[in-house]
Amino acid sequence: MYIRDLSSNIYEPSNTTNFILGANNCLYIIYPYGNSNFTDAMDVVVF
């Protein structure tokens, strides 16, 4: 696990289209690296 700088512009919720609304209305925002259709490297931020 790596600690990311969540104040960076890349982690703004408005800058993503990859998200899942989970149980209890938790929002999981997914930031894939490289090709977003086929990658095994990503960050997941939970709100």
C-alpha positions in Angstrom: 0.0 0.0 0.0 1.2 3.5 -0.9 0.1 6.8 0.6 -0.9 9.2 -2.1 -1.3 13.0 -1.9 -5.1 13.3 -2.0 -4.8 17.1 -2.4 -3.4 16.5 -5.9 -5.8 17.5 -8.8 -5.7 14.0 -10.2 -7.8 12.8 -7.2 -10.6 15.4 -7.7 -13.9 13.5 -7.9 -14.8 15.6 -10.9 -11.8 14.3 -12.8 -12.9 10.6 -13.0 -15.5 8.5 -14.6 -14.6 5.2 -12.9 -16.5 4.8 -9.6 -18.7 2.4 -7.7 -21.4 3.3 -5.2 -21.1 0.6 -2.5 -23.0 -0.4 0.6 -24.0 2.4 3.0 -23.5 4.9 0.2 -19.7 4.6 0.3 -18.2 6.0 -2.9 -15.2 4.1 -4.3 -13.3 6.1 -6.9 -10.9 4.1 -9.1 -7.9 5.7 -10.7 -6.3 3.2 -13.1 -2.8 3.7 -14.5 -2.0 3.2 -18.1 -4.8 1.8 -20.2 -7.9 2.1 -18.1 -9.6 -0.8 -20.0 -6.9 -3.3 -19.2 -4.6 -2.7 -16.2 -3.8 -4.3 -12.9 -2.4 -1.0 -11.3 -4.8 1.4 -9.7 -5.6 3.5 -6.7 -8.9 3.3 -5.0 -10.1 6.2 -2.9 -13.1 5.6 -0.5 -15.3 8.5 0.5 
